[in-house]
Amino acid sequence: MLKRMSCVIAALALAAACSSQKVPAQAAVSAADQAFAAVKVEAAKYVPDEAKDIQSSLDSAKAALAKGDYQAALTEAQALPAKISALSSAIAAKKAELTQTWTALSAGMPQVIEAIKSRVDILAKAKKLPAGMDAAKLESVKTGLASITQAWGEATTAASSGNVADAVAKATAVKAKATEALATLGMPVPAGLQTASK
């Protein structure tokens, strides 16, 4: 009887301990969930790998909470605020880096596109093409120029709408195509554009 009573008391103590952890665990998971929700969209855009790690930890905390493992949920959730704070800093740093890259690309690219267009216009009117250039290559550059111009327009639109990540991705693709066109035309790649590509 005494042994049985001891088991009951132990069970009640365990239940009380679990119960006492339930509210803090729920609060910690909820707070972490709200904090992550505030930066989730930007995190996925600028630092997707870090965002996935935090989402995984949050899911793990929620799963533990659902199973009634309040200690595990609390431990997991309590580690998240520091991670989310670091994530916010990483987003800001990535934004600054992308903004700097966009500034460099947008400063040099319009002149490069204009230079390619000018050279294509001159060659199109020439009676004889220079060595290393033929009608097929010139036509290829013309077609590429149309694509470059359109893609650059899309990049500037993305930048104007505040989507710097998309703007840089599009501008980097434009830079690669422009560099190829310059090489085909036998024109040097401007130093500013080379720096922006690093």
SVG drawing of the C-alpha trace seen along z (x, -y; Angstrom):
<svg xmlns="http://www.w3.org/2000/svg" viewBox="-2 -55 43 57">
<polyline fill="none" stroke="black" stroke-width="0.4" points="0.0,0.0 2.8,-2.4 4.7,-1.5 1.6,-2.1 1.1,-5.5 4.6,-6.4 4.1,-5.6 0.9,-7.8 2.8,-10.7 5.6,-10.3 3.2,-10.3 1.4,-13.4 4.7,-15.1 5.7,-14.3 2.4,-15.5 2.7,-18.7 6.2,-19.3 5.0,-18.7 2.0,-20.9 4.2,-23.7 6.3,-23.6 3.4,-23.5 2.5,-27.3 6.1,-28.5 6.7,-26.1 3.6,-27.3 4.5,-30.9 8.1,-30.4 7.0,-28.6 4.4,-31.2 6.8,-34.1 9.4,-32.4 6.7,-31.7 5.6,-35.4 9.2,-36.7 10.1,-34.4 6.9,-35.3 7.9,-38.9 11.1,-38.2 10.2,-34.9 9.5,-36.3 12.6,-38.5 14.7,-35.7 13.6,-33.3 14.5,-35.8 17.9,-36.9 19.2,-34.1 17.2,-31.0 19.5,-28.4 19.5,-30.2 15.7,-30.6 15.3,-26.8 17.3,-26.0 15.2,-28.2 12.0,-26.9 13.2,-23.3 14.0,-24.2 10.6,-25.9 8.8,-22.9 10.7,-20.6 9.6,-22.8 6.0,-22.7 6.1,-18.9 7.5,-18.4 4.8,-20.7 2.1,-18.7 3.5,-15.4 3.4,-16.9 7.2,-17.0 7.2,-20.4 10.8,-20.4 12.1,-19.7 9.7,-22.3 10.9,-24.9 14.6,-24.1 14.2,-24.3 12.1,-27.5 14.3,-29.3 17.2,-29.0 15.3,-30.6 15.2,-34.3 19.0,-34.6 18.9,-32.7 16.2,-35.0 18.1,-38.0 21.1,-36.8 18.9,-36.1 17.7,-39.7 21.3,-40.9 22.1,-38.5 19.2,-39.8 20.4,-43.4 23.9,-42.5 22.8,-40.6 20.5,-43.5 23.5,-45.9 25.7,-43.7 23.1,-43.3 22.4,-47.0 26.1,-47.7 26.3,-45.2 23.2,-46.7 24.6,-50.3 27.8,-49.2 26.0,-47.3 23.4,-50.1 26.2,-52.7 28.0,-50.9 25.5,-48.7 23.5,-51.3 26.7,-52.7 27.8,-49.2 24.5,-48.4 24.7,-51.7 28.2,-51.0 27.2,-47.5 24.2,-49.1 26.4,-51.8 28.9,-49.2 26.2,-47.0 24.7,-50.0 28.1,-50.9 28.8,-47.4 25.3,-47.0 25.9,-50.0 29.5,-48.9 30.1,-47.7 32.7,-45.3 32.9,-43.7 36.2,-43.7 38.3,-40.6 36.8,-38.0 33.3,-39.3 30.8,-37.9 27.1,-38.4 26.0,-35.4 28.0,-36.7 26.6,-40.2 23.1,-38.9 23.7,-36.8 24.8,-40.0 21.8,-41.9 19.5,-39.2 21.4,-39.1 21.2,-42.9 17.4,-42.8 17.4,-40.2 19.9,-42.2 17.8,-45.4 14.7,-43.6 16.3,-41.9 17.9,-45.1 14.5,-46.8 13.2,-44.0 16.1,-44.4 15.6,-48.1 11.8,-47.5 12.7,-45.0 15.0,-47.4 12.5,-50.2 9.9,-48.0 12.4,-47.3 13.2,-43.7 17.0,-44.1 17.7,-40.4 15.8,-39.8 17.3,-43.0 20.8,-41.7 20.0,-38.2 18.7,-39.7 21.5,-42.2 24.1,-39.5 22.6,-37.5 22.6,-40.7 26.3,-41.3 27.2,-37.8 25.4,-38.3 26.8,-41.8 30.4,-40.5 29.8,-37.8 28.6,-40.4 31.5,-42.6 33.9,-39.7 32.2,-38.8 32.4,-42.4 36.1,-42.6 35.4,-45.3 37.0,-45.5 35.0,-44.9 35.0,-48.1 36.9,-48.0 33.8,-49.1 31.8,-46.2 34.6,-43.8 34.7,-45.1 30.9,-44.9 31.0,-41.2 33.3,-40.1"/>
</svg>
